[in-house]
């Protein structure tokens, strides 16, 4: 799908533009310069997440725009297709759809990393801290156990990947009732573990996640 030597595919992948491909190219260069070959696994997750947001993210937006849901309508009213940060928007939109409190996974602040701990109640579980307007953030940080452990960094897509990955790195269970993380796990990244803290006791997918996934597939087929 992507050229390894020449970054000039004859046909752009679905959901991609010249600008998003340049972003991917820059992201991979940054990962390699910071982590060397050890960053390959994180790069793969970033590429999968970017591809999922480019393809299924747009389907989620179209699906939610058709719903008769006051909270979703109010959220989408502040979404600007040209200026809003898509990764942050989709993460929040999924939480609104699943009726999850946003503070479970994400916190919006307008302070430096040094002041966040003193001015915001950080949860013990991993939390994505958005700097500035959540739709057009200037950067992100990641906290866990009430302490900022990453950031500030500029690209929110990296923040979403870091938030998700931290549950595996630190072996945290998802927050009780969390559908958003499981949706990202199963429907964006195709991770379906049979063992461990992310596996369901009866190997079953959350019914709310399954329902949304099925509706999105139906919408994609009918498009």
Buried (B, 14 or more C-beta within 10 A) or exposed (E): EEEEEEEEEEEEBEBBEEEBBEBBEEBBEBBBEEEEEEBEEBBEBBBBBBBBBBBBBBBBBEBBEEEEBEEBEEBBEEBEEEEBBBBBBBBBBBBBBBEBEBBBBBBBBEBEBEEBBEEBEBBEBBBBBBBBBBBBBEBBBBBBEEEBBBBBBEBBBBBBBBBBBBBBEEEBEBBEEBBBBBBBBBBBBEBEEEEEEBEEEEEEBBEBBBEBBEEBEEBBEEE
